[in-house]
């Protein structure tokens, strides 16, 4: 998404461009959030002008993380035409694919930035909350039920870590990973006495 100097963009277009550049760079470059000098250079604007769109470096990083979380939720949106079990597997497959395509970005977000900033942590918590609610919509249990809540939230953490481990080693089939993740939720729910709709 490179632009040449002098190209006139509206404020909203320039903000979107800068966020998109952050997402692109973080998807392929090392873990630390990309330097603003590099973003400015690729966008064809001065570093000072970047601060016209994002008052601080932190504001920029929050906007990039927010966009990444929105993109993840969009990619994993359940298809109402599928059964609950098929929705779960399709959502897991989309999640694994999103992380595979954006591994450095995802590692940076989940391991780095999230623990360093309360606002970033809140973004991750909201994103995980949406994923948890999607699961609860298919369950014979309320999100306020302590054991069911514990199972679903723990399972989300398992999915995140098992996906990163699978990407690190790539030593078994992706379909087997999705099946394992799906079966893990069903087994944990069954052990807790919670039923998932079929």
C-alpha positions as CSV (number, residue, x, y, z in Angstrom):
1,X,0.0,0.0,0.0
2,X,2.7,2.4,-1.0
3,X,1.9,6.0,-2.0
4,X,4.1,8.7,-3.6
5,X,4.9,12.0,-2.0
6,X,2.5,14.7,-2.9
7,X,-0.5,12.4,-3.2
8,X,-3.5,14.1,-1.5
9,X,-5.5,12.0,0.8
10,X,-8.4,13.0,3.1
11,X,-7.6,12.7,6.8
12,X,-9.7,9.5,7.1
13,X,-8.0,8.0,4.1
14,X,-4.5,8.8,5.4
15,X,-5.3,7.4,8.8
16,X,-6.6,4.2,7.2
17,X,-3.4,4.0,5.0
18,X,-1.1,4.4,8.0
19,X,-3.0,1.7,10.0
20,X,-2.9,-0.6,7.0
21,X,0.8,-0.1,6.6
22,X,1.3,-1.0,10.3
23,X,-0.7,-4.2,9.8
24,X,1.3,-5.1,6.7
25,X,4.6,-4.5,8.3
26,X,3.8,-6.3,11.5
27,X,2.5,-9.3,9.6
28,X,6.0,-9.9,8.2
29,X,8.6,-8.0,10.3
30,X,9.9,-8.8,13.8
31,X,7.9,-8.7,17.0
32,X,8.5,-5.1,18.1
33,X,5.9,-2.7,16.8
34,X,7.3,-1.1,13.7
35,X,9.2,2.1,14.0
36,X,7.2,5.3,13.0
37,X,10.1,6.5,10.9
38,X,9.7,3.4,8.7
39,X,5.9,3.9,8.5
40,X,6.4,7.6,7.5
41,X,8.9,6.7,4.9
42,X,6.7,4.0,3.2
43,X,3.7,6.3,3.4
44,X,5.6,9.1,1.8
45,X,5.0,11.6,4.6
46,X,7.2,13.2,7.2
47,X,7.3,11.7,10.7
48,X,5.9,15.0,12.0
49,X,2.9,14.7,9.7
50,X,2.2,11.2,11.0
51,X,1.7,12.9,14.5
52,X,-0.9,15.1,12.8
53,X,-3.0,11.9,12.4
54,X,-2.0,10.1,15.5
55,X,-1.0,12.4,18.4
56,X,1.4,9.9,20.0
57,X,3.2,6.7,19.1
58,X,0.9,4.9,21.5
59,X,-2.2,6.2,19.7
60,X,-0.9,4.8,16.5
61,X,-0.1,1.4,18.0
62,X,-3.6,1.3,19.6
63,X,-5.2,2.0,16.2
64,X,-3.2,-0.7,14.6
65,X,-4.1,-3.3,17.3
66,X,-7.7,-2.2,17.1
67,X,-7.7,-2.8,13.3
68,X,-6.1,-6.2,13.8
69,X,-8.7,-7.3,16.3
70,X,-11.5,-6.1,14.1
71,X,-10.0,-8.0,11.1
72,X,-9.7,-11.2,13.2
73,X,-13.4,-11.0,14.4
74,X,-14.5,-10.3,10.8
75,X,-12.6,-13.3,9.5
76,X,-14.0,-15.6,12.1
77,X,-17.6,-14.4,12.0
78,X,-19.9,-17.5,12.2
79,X,-21.9,-18.5,9.1
80,X,-25.5,-18.8,10.2
81,X,-26.1,-21.3,7.4
82,X,-23.9,-23.9,9.1
83,X,-24.7,-26.1,12.1
84,X,-23.2,-25.0,15.5
85,X,-20.5,-27.7,15.2
86,X,-19.7,-26.7,11.6
87,X,-19.6,-23.0,12.7
88,X,-17.1,-23.9,15.4
89,X,-14.8,-25.7,13.0
90,X,-15.1,-23.1,10.3
91,X,-14.3,-20.3,12.8
92,X,-11.3,-22.3,14.1
93,X,-10.0,-22.8,10.6
94,X,-10.4,-19.1,9.8
95,X,-8.6,-18.3,13.1
96,X,-5.7,-20.6,12.3
97,X,-5.5,-19.1,8.8
98,X,-5.5,-15.5,10.1
99,X,-2.7,-16.3,12.5
100,X,-0.8,-18.2,9.8
101,X,-1.0,-15.2,7.5
102,X,-0.1,-12.7,10.2
103,X,2.1,-14.7,12.5
104,X,4.5,-11.9,13.5
105,X,1.7,-9.5,14.0
106,X,-0.2,-12.0,16.1
107,X,2.9,-12.9,18.2
108,X,3.6,-9.2,18.7
109,X,0.1,-8.5,19.8
110,X,-0.6,-11.4,22.0
111,X,2.9,-11.6,23.6
112,X,4.3,-8.1,23.5
113,X,2.0,-5.1,23.3
114,X,-0.9,-6.6,25.3
115,X,1.0,-6.9,28.5
116,X,2.5,-3.4,28.4
117,X,-0.5,-1.2,28.1
118,X,-3.9,-1.3,29.8
119,X,-5.8,0.0,26.7
120,X,-4.2,-2.7,24.5
121,X,-5.1,-5.3,27.1
122,X,-8.7,-4.0,27.1
123,X,-8.8,-4.4,23.3
124,X,-7.7,-8.1,23.6
125,X,-10.2,-8.7,26.4
126,X,-13.0,-7.3,24.3
127,X,-11.9,-9.4,21.3
128,X,-11.8,-12.6,23.5
129,X,-15.1,-11.6,25.0
130,X,-16.7,-11.5,21.5
131,X,-15.3,-14.9,20.7
132,X,-16.5,-16.3,24.1
133,X,-20.0,-14.9,23.4
134,X,-20.1,-16.6,20.0
135,X,-19.4,-19.9,21.8
136,X,-22.0,-19.3,24.4
137,X,-24.6,-18.6,21.8
138,X,-24.3,-22.3,20.9
139,X,-24.3,-23.6,24.5
140,X,-27.0,-24.7,26.9
141,X,-25.4,-22.4,29.5
142,X,-25.2,-18.8,30.4
143,X,-22.0,-16.8,30.2
144,X,-22.4,-15.9,33.9
145,X,-22.3,-19.6,34.9
146,X,-18.8,-19.9,36.6
147,X,-17.8,-23.4,35.4
148,X,-18.9,-22.8,31.8
149,X,-17.2,-19.4,31.7
150,X,-14.0,-20.9,33.0
151,X,-14.1,-23.7,30.4
152,X,-14.7,-21.3,27.5
153,X,-12.2,-18.7,28.5
154,X,-9.6,-21.4,29.2
155,X,-10.3,-23.0,25.8
156,X,-9.7,-19.7,24.0
157,X,-6.3,-19.5,25.6
158,X,-5.6,-23.1,24.6
159,X,-6.6,-22.3,20.9
160,X,-4.2,-19.3,20.9
161,X,-1.2,-21.2,22.3
162,X,-1.9,-24.4,20.3
163,X,-2.1,-22.5,17.1
164,X,1.2,-20.7,17.8
165,X,2.9,-24.0,18.7
166,X,1.6,-25.6,15.5
167,X,3.0,-22.7,13.4
168,X,6.3,-23.0,15.2
169,X,6.7,-26.7,14.5
170,X,4.4,-27.4,11.5
171,X,4.8,-31.1,12.2
172,X,1.2,-32.3,11.8
173,X,-1.8,-31.5,9.5
174,X,-3.8,-28.3,9.9
175,X,-7.1,-30.2,9.7
176,X,-5.9,-32.3,12.6
177,X,-5.2,-29.1,14.6
178,X,-8.7,-27.7,14.0
179,X,-10.2,-31.1,14.9
180,X,-8.2,-31.2,18.1
181,X,-9.2,-27.7,19.1
182,X,-12.9,-28.4,18.3
183,X,-12.8,-31.7,20.2
184,X,-11.1,-30.1,23.1
185,X,-13.9,-27.7,23.6
186,X,-16.5,-30.4,23.3
187,X,-14.7,-32.6,25.8
188,X,-14.2,-29.8,28.3
189,X,-17.8,-28.8,28.1
190,X,-19.0,-32.4,28.5
191,X,-16.8,-32.7,31.6
192,X,-18.4,-29.6,33.0
193,X,-21.9,-30.9,32.2
194,X,-22.5,-28.2,29.6
195,X,-24.0,-29.1,26.2
196,X,-23.1,-27.6,22.8
197,X,-25.9,-27.5,20.2
198,X,-25.3,-29.7,17.2
